[in-house]
């Protein structure tokens, strides 16, 4: 009986660690839209150390660019932003038709400070999102619709 309890405990520990280290788009977008560096770091940790996620660099890139708004020094801000930009842009170059990555870039471009001059693909990304919206899964559609409610670039009416 004692060994049975140990087996149950091991199963519970395994399930907990699997859940904690599993990537969730809902949690990712919550961290990306929030103002908690701890949540951003947690999501980066999941992407780097958890179960493998296809094209994790795109997600990490967006998180690093968001994280760039938190440090005190300009050098650290620029370093984080440039690192994130390189990761995201590289994934977009590999997968030009990936609507979600275009959406990530649109979010960052819309919210990046003007002096970074990271706004050259806004219209292109908006058009890609609008044209590919109907083909997306329901979870991503809902995330994009929610974002469009506060966006100055991507309007809810564009997506119907």
Buried (B, 14 or more C-beta within 10 A) or exposed (E): EEEEEEEEEEEEEEEEEEEEEEBEBEBBBBBBBEEEBEBBBBBBEBBEEBEEBEBBBBBBBBBBBBBBBBBEEEEEBEBBBBBBBEBBBBBBEEBEEBBBBBBBBBBBBBEBEEEBEBBEBBEEBBEBBBEBBEEBEEEBBEBBBEBBEEBEBBEBEBBE
